[in-house]
Amino acid sequence: MSQTEVAGTVLRPGSIVLTGEDASSLAQVLGSPEPGHALHPLFAFIGAQRGIGVSVAELCAAVGFDVEDGPLLGSLQIEWHRDLKAGTEYAVEGEITSLLHKHGRSGAIDIFDFQERLLDDGGVAATVDVTFVLPRPAGAEGGNHDGTAAR
């Protein structure tokens, strides 16, 4: 599957309401104080992943990867446009932005990028750019594996 086949693919939208209980649970895990007015910034990623209308397995399947083969979180970039608040319903939308086939030291990999956005009544509240590294078994479909995109 080539980048030109998947780049721009719109992900099924969804929605999420992040709760005060969610915020308290994360505060306990992080050993941080109970949240005040705004949710912890990590909730941009948590909300996007939980709220988008596709599972990680479905997202990986969209680029021909079996989630059982173990996608890796390669990078994460979050842009906050305003604080996220408990009890607010956020629409979540996104799209696949790129798929690059490469050959790394440990074999063939795909670099899979997608973007998700959390929106409230005021527009985009947070933008989340995610990169998954998808290890490809030897001989697996997924491109040229010589550093160039399949065509």
C-alpha atoms as an extended CHARMM CRD file, in Angstrom:
* protein
*
       151  EXT
         1         1  MET       CA              0.0000000000        0.0000000000        0.0000000000  PROA      1               0.0000000000
         2         2  SER       CA              1.5100000000        3.3140000000       -0.9960000000  PROA      2               0.0000000000
         3         3  GLN       CA              1.4140000000        6.7200000000        0.5970000000  PROA      3               0.0000000000
         4         4  THR       CA             -0.6280000000        8.0670000000       -2.2740000000  PROA      4               0.0000000000
         5         5  GLU       CA             -3.2440000000        5.3940000000       -1.5980000000  PROA      5               0.0000000000
         6         6  VAL       CA             -3.7380000000        6.3120000000        2.0700000000  PROA      6               0.0000000000
         7         7  ALA       CA             -2.6280000000        9.9240000000        2.6080000000  PROA      7               0.0000000000
         8         8  GLY       CA             -5.7150000000       12.0550000000        3.1560000000  PROA      8               0.0000000000
         9         9  THR       CA             -7.9050000000        9.1060000000        4.1990000000  PROA      9               0.0000000000
        10        10  VAL       CA            -10.4310000000       10.5580000000        6.6320000000  PROA      10              0.0000000000
        11        11  LEU       CA            -10.8580000000        8.6340000000        9.8690000000  PROA      11              0.0000000000
        12        12  ARG       CA            -14.3670000000        7.8940000000       11.1100000000  PROA      12              0.0000000000
        13        13  PRO       CA            -15.2110000000       10.7450000000       13.5110000000  PROA      13              0.0000000000
        14        14  GLY       CA            -16.3240000000       10.2440000000       17.0780000000  PROA      14              0.0000000000
        15        15  SER       CA            -16.7330000000       12.1250000000       20.3250000000  PROA      15              0.0000000000
        16        16  ILE       CA            -15.7170000000       11.9440000000       23.9580000000  PROA      16              0.0000000000
        17        17  VAL       CA            -16.5420000000       13.5370000000       27.2820000000  PROA      17              0.0000000000
        18        18  LEU       CA            -13.5430000000       13.4900000000       29.6020000000  PROA      18              0.0000000000
        19        19  THR       CA            -14.6620000000       13.2560000000       33.2030000000  PROA      19              0.0000000000
        20        20  GLY       CA            -13.3570000000       14.4630000000       36.5310000000  PROA      20              0.0000000000
        21        21  GLU       CA            -12.9350000000       10.7840000000       37.4210000000  PROA      21              0.0000000000
        22        22  ASP       CA            -10.6560000000       10.3760000000       34.3750000000  PROA      22              0.0000000000
        23        23  ALA       CA             -8.6340000000       13.3660000000       35.5750000000  PROA      23              0.0000000000
        24        24  SER       CA             -8.3260000000       11.9950000000       39.1240000000  PROA      24              0.0000000000
        25        25  SER       CA             -7.2150000000        8.5930000000       37.8340000000  PROA      25              0.0000000000
        26        26  LEU       CA             -4.4820000000       10.1580000000       35.6970000000  PROA      26              0.0000000000
        27        27  ALA       CA             -3.3550000000       12.3600000000       38.6090000000  PROA      27              0.0000000000
        28        28  GLN       CA             -2.9340000000        9.2150000000       40.7400000000  PROA      28              0.0000000000
        29        29  VAL       CA             -0.9480000000        7.4350000000       38.0200000000  PROA      29              0.0000000000
        30        30  LEU       CA              1.3200000000       10.4520000000       37.4820000000  PROA      30              0.0000000000
        31        31  GLY       CA              1.6290000000       11.2170000000       41.1860000000  PROA      31              0.0000000000
        32        32  SER       CA              0.4920000000       14.7610000000       40.4950000000  PROA      32              0.0000000000
        33        33  PRO       CA             -1.9400000000       16.9380000000       42.4150000000  PROA      33              0.0000000000
        34        34  GLU       CA             -5.6400000000       16.6440000000       41.7460000000  PROA      34              0.0000000000
        35        35  PRO       CA             -6.5520000000       18.6600000000       38.6550000000  PROA      35              0.0000000000
        36        36  GLY       CA             -8.0260000000       22.0900000000       38.9990000000  PROA      36              0.0000000000
        37        37  HSD       CA             -9.8440000000       23.9970000000       36.2950000000  PROA      37              0.0000000000
        38        38  ALA       CA             -8.0690000000       22.4810000000       33.2780000000  PROA      38              0.0000000000
        39        39  LEU       CA             -7.3270000000       18.8380000000       32.4950000000  PROA      39              0.0000000000
        40        40  HSD       CA             -3.7510000000       17.5600000000       32.3160000000  PROA      40              0.0000000000
        41        41  PRO       CA             -2.2840000000       18.2670000000       28.8480000000  PROA      41              0.0000000000
        42        42  LEU       CA             -1.9020000000       14.5270000000       28.2060000000  PROA      42              0.0000000000
        43        43  PHE       CA             -5.6830000000       14.3790000000       27.8400000000  PROA      43              0.0000000000
        44        44  ALA       CA             -5.3480000000       15.7710000000       24.3220000000  PROA      44              0.0000000000
        45        45  PHE       CA             -3.7690000000       12.4490000000       23.2970000000  PROA      45              0.0000000000
        46        46  ILE       CA             -5.9770000000       10.3170000000       25.5560000000  PROA      46              0.0000000000
        47        47  GLY       CA             -9.1430000000       12.0500000000       24.3520000000  PROA      47              0.0000000000
        48        48  ALA       CA             -8.1600000000       11.8100000000       20.6940000000  PROA      48              0.0000000000
        49        49  GLN       CA             -7.3200000000        8.0990000000       20.9160000000  PROA      49              0.0000000000
        50        50  ARG       CA            -10.4230000000        7.2010000000       22.9230000000  PROA      50              0.0000000000
        51        51  GLY       CA            -12.7690000000        9.4840000000       21.0340000000  PROA      51              0.0000000000
        52        52  ILE       CA            -11.9060000000        8.8690000000       17.3760000000  PROA      52              0.0000000000
        53        53  GLY       CA            -14.3830000000        6.5410000000       15.6710000000  PROA      53              0.0000000000
        54        54  VAL       CA            -11.8050000000        3.8100000000       14.9110000000  PROA      54              0.0000000000
        55        55  SER       CA             -9.8180000000        1.4670000000       17.1190000000  PROA      55              0.0000000000
        56        56  VAL       CA             -6.0320000000        1.2120000000       16.9190000000  PROA      56              0.0000000000
        57        57  ALA       CA             -6.5690000000       -2.1730000000       15.2310000000  PROA      57              0.0000000000
        58        58  GLU       CA             -8.8100000000       -0.5770000000       12.5750000000  PROA      58              0.0000000000
        59        59  LEU       CA             -6.3570000000        2.2890000000       12.1130000000  PROA      59              0.0000000000
        60        60  CYS       CA             -3.4910000000       -0.1440000000       11.5400000000  PROA      60              0.0000000000
        61        61  ALA       CA             -5.6310000000       -2.2900000000        9.2160000000  PROA      61              0.0000000000
        62        62  ALA       CA             -6.2290000000        0.8030000000        7.0500000000  PROA      62              0.0000000000
        63        63  VAL       CA             -2.5470000000        0.6190000000        6.0750000000  PROA      63              0.0000000000
        64        64  GLY       CA             -2.4000000000       -3.1680000000        5.8400000000  PROA      64              0.0000000000
        65        65  PHE       CA             -0.8300000000       -3.7870000000        9.2600000000  PROA      65              0.0000000000
        66        66  ASP       CA             -2.0110000000       -6.3800000000       11.7900000000  PROA      66              0.0000000000
        67        67  VAL       CA             -2.0860000000       -4.8010000000       15.2540000000  PROA      67              0.0000000000
        68        68  GLU       CA             -0.9980000000       -8.1950000000       16.6360000000  PROA      68              0.0000000000
        69        69  ASP       CA              2.4190000000       -7.5190000000       15.0150000000  PROA      69              0.0000000000
        70        70  GLY       CA              2.9380000000       -4.6990000000       17.5240000000  PROA      70              0.0000000000
        71        71  PRO       CA              2.7240000000       -1.0750000000       16.3710000000  PROA      71              0.0000000000
        72        72  LEU       CA              5.1680000000        1.1960000000       18.1930000000  PROA      72              0.0000000000
        73        73  LEU       CA              4.5370000000        4.8030000000       19.1800000000  PROA      73              0.0000000000
        74        74  GLY       CA              7.2980000000        6.6140000000       17.2930000000  PROA      74              0.0000000000
        75        75  SER       CA              6.4750000000       10.2100000000       18.1420000000  PROA      75              0.0000000000
        76        76  LEU       CA              3.7170000000       12.4040000000       19.4300000000  PROA      76              0.0000000000
        77        77  GLN       CA              3.2560000000       16.1260000000       18.9520000000  PROA      77              0.0000000000
        78        78  ILE       CA              0.4110000000       17.9650000000       20.6410000000  PROA      78              0.0000000000
        79        79  GLU       CA             -0.6590000000       21.5240000000       19.9690000000  PROA      79              0.0000000000
        80        80  TRP       CA             -3.0630000000       22.9450000000       22.5330000000  PROA      80              0.0000000000
        81        81  HSD       CA             -5.2640000000       25.7550000000       21.3090000000  PROA      81              0.0000000000
        82        82  ARG       CA             -6.9320000000       26.0920000000       24.7070000000  PROA      82              0.0000000000
        83        83  ASP       CA             -7.3170000000       24.1600000000       27.9540000000  PROA      83              0.0000000000
        84        84  LEU       CA             -9.3720000000       20.9710000000       27.9030000000  PROA      84              0.0000000000
        85        85  LYS       CA            -12.1010000000       20.7950000000       30.5470000000  PROA      85              0.0000000000
        86        86  ALA       CA            -13.8170000000       17.9260000000       32.2980000000  PROA      86              0.0000000000
        87        87  GLY       CA            -17.4610000000       17.5020000000       31.3560000000  PROA      87              0.0000000000
        88        88  THR       CA            -17.0760000000       19.1180000000       27.9280000000  PROA      88              0.0000000000
        89        89  GLU       CA            -18.0430000000       17.0330000000       24.9170000000  PROA      89              0.0000000000
        90        90  TYR       CA            -15.3270000000       17.0320000000       22.2640000000  PROA      90              0.0000000000
        91        91  ALA       CA            -15.8760000000       15.9440000000       18.6920000000  PROA      91              0.0000000000
        92        92  VAL       CA            -12.8530000000       14.0210000000       17.4010000000  PROA      92              0.0000000000
        93        93  GLU       CA            -11.8640000000       13.9860000000       13.7420000000  PROA      93              0.0000000000
        94        94  GLY       CA             -8.7330000000       13.1040000000       11.8630000000  PROA      94              0.0000000000
        95        95  GLU       CA             -7.0020000000       11.7040000000        8.8380000000  PROA      95              0.0000000000
        96        96  ILE       CA             -4.0270000000        9.6700000000        7.7410000000  PROA      96              0.0000000000
        97        97  THR       CA             -1.2610000000       12.0630000000        6.6940000000  PROA      97              0.0000000000
        98        98  SER       CA              1.4480000000        9.7360000000        5.3700000000  PROA      98              0.0000000000
        99        99  LEU       CA              2.8360000000        6.2290000000        5.0580000000  PROA      99              0.0000000000
       100       100  LEU       CA              6.5090000000        5.7330000000        4.2590000000  PROA      100             0.0000000000
       101       101  HSD       CA              8.1000000000        2.3420000000        3.6450000000  PROA      101             0.0000000000
       102       102  LYS       CA             11.7000000000        2.0470000000        4.8770000000  PROA      102             0.0000000000
       103       103  HSD       CA             14.3140000000       -0.5120000000        5.6830000000  PROA      103             0.0000000000
       104       104  GLY       CA             15.8140000000       -0.0660000000        9.1390000000  PROA      104             0.0000000000
       105       105  ARG       CA             18.5970000000       -1.8300000000       10.9940000000  PROA      105             0.0000000000
       106       106  SER       CA             16.1910000000       -4.4690000000       12.2310000000  PROA      106             0.0000000000
       107       107  GLY       CA             14.3390000000       -4.9480000000        8.9380000000  PROA      107             0.0000000000
       108       108  ALA       CA             11.4530000000       -3.4930000000        7.0040000000  PROA      108             0.0000000000
       109       109  ILE       CA              9.3060000000       -0.8620000000        8.7110000000  PROA      109             0.0000000000
       110       110  ASP       CA              6.5460000000        1.5340000000        7.8080000000  PROA      110             0.0000000000
       111       111  ILE       CA              6.4330000000        5.0390000000        9.2500000000  PROA      111             0.0000000000
       112       112  PHE       CA              2.7140000000        5.7840000000        9.6310000000  PROA      112             0.0000000000
       113       113  ASP       CA              1.5410000000        9.3230000000       10.4330000000  PROA      113             0.0000000000
       114       114  PHE       CA             -1.9420000000       10.4860000000       11.2750000000  PROA      114             0.0000000000
       115       115  GLN       CA             -3.5250000000       13.5410000000       12.8300000000  PROA      115             0.0000000000
       116       116  GLU       CA             -6.4730000000       13.8040000000       15.2080000000  PROA      116             0.0000000000
       117       117  ARG       CA             -8.2270000000       16.9430000000       16.4220000000  PROA      117             0.0000000000
       118       118  LEU       CA            -10.4560000000       17.5800000000       19.4260000000  PROA      118             0.0000000000
       119       119  LEU       CA            -13.1290000000       20.1860000000       18.7510000000  PROA      119             0.0000000000
       120       120  ASP       CA            -15.5290000000       21.9700000000       21.0750000000  PROA      120             0.0000000000
       121       121  ASP       CA            -18.0430000000       24.7430000000       20.4270000000  PROA      121             0.0000000000
       122       122  GLY       CA            -15.1670000000       27.1720000000       19.8570000000  PROA      122             0.0000000000
       123       123  GLY       CA            -13.4530000000       25.0680000000       17.1790000000  PROA      123             0.0000000000
       124       124  VAL       CA            -10.2310000000       23.0900000000       17.4240000000  PROA      124             0.0000000000
       125       125  ALA       CA             -9.1540000000       22.7550000000       21.0630000000  PROA      125             0.0000000000
       126       126  ALA       CA             -6.1350000000       20.4830000000       20.4480000000  PROA      126             0.0000000000
       127       127  THR       CA             -4.3140000000       18.9410000000       17.5010000000  PROA      127             0.0000000000
       128       128  VAL       CA             -2.4750000000       15.6490000000       17.9360000000  PROA      128             0.0000000000
       129       129  ASP       CA              0.0570000000       14.4160000000       15.3650000000  PROA      129             0.0000000000
       130       130  VAL       CA              0.9990000000       10.7650000000       15.8940000000  PROA      130             0.0000000000
       131       131  THR       CA              3.6570000000        8.6020000000       14.2710000000  PROA      131             0.0000000000
       132       132  PHE       CA              3.4830000000        4.8200000000       14.5600000000  PROA      132             0.0000000000
       133       133  VAL       CA              6.4390000000        2.6670000000       13.5630000000  PROA      133             0.0000000000
       134       134  LEU       CA              5.1110000000       -0.5580000000       12.0720000000  PROA      134             0.0000000000
       135       135  PRO       CA              7.6180000000       -3.4150000000       11.9550000000  PROA      135             0.0000000000
       136       136  ARG       CA              7.0480000000       -5.5730000000        8.8870000000  PROA      136             0.0000000000
       137       137  PRO       CA              7.9150000000       -9.2700000000        8.9300000000  PROA      137             0.0000000000
       138       138  ALA       CA             10.3870000000      -10.3710000000        6.2520000000  PROA      138             0.0000000000
       139       139  GLY       CA              8.5800000000      -10.8050000000        2.9430000000  PROA      139             0.0000000000
       140       140  ALA       CA              5.4780000000       -8.9680000000        4.1780000000  PROA      140             0.0000000000
       141       141  GLU       CA              3.4790000000       -6.7080000000        1.9040000000  PROA      141             0.0000000000
       142       142  GLY       CA              4.0640000000       -3.0680000000        2.6400000000  PROA      142             0.0000000000
       143       143  GLY       CA              6.2280000000       -1.4960000000        0.0070000000  PROA      143             0.0000000000
       144       144  ASN       CA              9.6540000000       -1.4840000000       -1.5450000000  PROA      144             0.0000000000
       145       145  HSD       CA             11.5040000000       -1.5660000000        1.7870000000  PROA      145             0.0000000000
       146       146  ASP       CA             14.4480000000        0.2560000000        0.2430000000  PROA      146             0.0000000000
       147       147  GLY       CA             13.6120000000        3.6650000000        1.6770000000  PROA      147             0.0000000000
       148       148  THR       CA             11.2810000000        4.6560000000       -1.1590000000  PROA      148             0.0000000000
       149       149  ALA       CA              7.5260000000        4.7160000000       -1.1720000000  PROA      149             0.0000000000
       150       150  ALA       CA              5.7820000000        1.9560000000       -3.0660000000  PROA      150             0.0000000000
       151       151  ARG       CA              4.0290000000        3.0800000000       -6.2020000000  PROA      151             0.0000000000
